[in-house]
Amino acid sequence: MQIHTTSGFVCEINEKKAKDWRFAKALADCDSGDNSRILKGATFAIPFLLEDNEQKLMDHISEDGIADSEKMMDEFNEIVAQIGQETKKSEPSQE
């Protein structure tokens, strides 16, 4: 699936990885409210999902060679939201 963030970052996400149990566990960590678990979940999920595009994302958000962690989390949250929308579109209707 192709992802487009509002900042202009574009990448392909493997749909199978978006449905992987390890990714689901990482998302649970990200939603925990515990900063150390959030960081643990994000630092697993970002390279897991983005694969070779992780560096592309860091370059995209970097200013003066610094990849701001808040910008990275904003991009990650937007990517996850889009994955959720795309996954819902691809599910068969329950009607």
C-alpha positions as CSV (number, residue, x, y, z in Angstrom):
1,M,0.0,0.0,0.0
2,Q,1.2,3.5,-0.7
3,I,1.4,6.0,2.1
4,H,1.4,9.8,1.6
5,T,1.8,12.0,4.7
6,T,0.8,15.6,4.9
7,S,4.4,16.7,5.1
8,G,5.0,15.1,1.7
9,F,6.7,11.8,2.6
10,V,5.7,9.0,0.3
11,C,6.5,5.3,0.6
12,E,5.3,1.8,0.0
13,I,4.3,-0.4,3.0
14,N,4.0,-4.2,2.7
15,E,0.4,-4.9,3.6
16,K,1.4,-8.3,5.2
17,K,3.7,-6.5,7.6
18,A,0.9,-4.1,8.5
19,K,-1.1,-7.2,9.6
20,D,1.8,-8.9,11.4
21,W,1.4,-9.8,15.0
22,R,4.8,-8.2,15.9
23,F,3.5,-4.9,14.5
24,A,0.3,-5.3,16.5
25,K,2.3,-5.8,19.7
26,A,4.4,-2.7,18.9
27,L,1.3,-0.6,18.4
28,A,0.0,-1.8,21.8
29,D,3.2,-0.5,23.3
30,C,2.8,2.8,21.4
31,D,-0.7,3.2,22.9
32,S,0.3,2.3,26.4
33,G,0.9,5.8,27.7
34,D,4.2,4.7,29.2
35,N,7.0,6.7,27.5
36,S,9.5,3.9,27.6
37,R,7.0,1.4,26.0
38,I,6.0,4.0,23.4
39,L,9.6,4.4,22.4
40,K,10.2,0.7,22.4
41,G,7.1,0.1,20.2
42,A,8.0,2.9,17.8
43,T,11.7,1.9,17.5
44,F,10.6,-1.6,16.5
45,A,7.6,-0.6,14.2
46,I,9.3,2.1,12.2
47,P,12.1,0.0,10.7
48,F,9.9,-3.1,10.6
49,L,7.3,-1.3,8.4
50,L,9.4,1.1,6.4
51,E,12.4,-1.3,5.8
52,D,14.7,0.6,3.4
53,N,12.5,3.8,3.7
54,E,13.4,4.5,7.3
55,Q,16.5,6.5,6.3
56,K,14.4,8.2,3.6
57,L,11.9,9.3,6.3
58,M,14.7,10.5,8.6
59,D,16.2,12.5,5.7
60,H,12.7,13.9,5.0
61,I,12.2,15.2,8.5
62,S,15.8,16.2,9.3
63,E,16.9,19.8,9.7
64,D,20.6,20.5,9.9
65,G,21.3,16.8,10.1
66,I,19.0,16.3,13.2
67,A,16.0,13.9,12.9
68,D,13.6,15.5,15.4
69,S,11.9,12.7,17.5
70,E,8.6,14.6,17.7
71,K,8.5,15.0,13.9
72,M,9.3,11.3,13.6
73,M,6.5,10.3,15.9
74,D,4.1,12.6,14.1
75,E,5.0,11.0,10.8
76,F,4.7,7.5,12.4
77,N,1.3,8.3,13.8
78,E,0.1,9.5,10.4
79,I,1.5,6.4,8.7
80,V,-0.3,4.1,11.2
81,A,-3.6,6.0,10.8
82,Q,-3.3,5.6,7.0
83,I,-2.6,1.9,7.4
84,G,-5.7,1.6,9.5
85,Q,-7.8,3.3,6.8
86,E,-6.4,1.2,4.0
87,T,-6.8,-2.0,6.0
88,K,-10.5,-1.2,6.6
89,K,-11.0,-0.5,2.9
90,S,-9.6,-3.9,2.0
91,E,-11.7,-5.9,4.4
92,P,-14.9,-7.5,3.0
93,S,-18.1,-5.9,3.9
94,Q,-20.1,-7.4,6.8
95,E,-23.5,-6.7,5.3
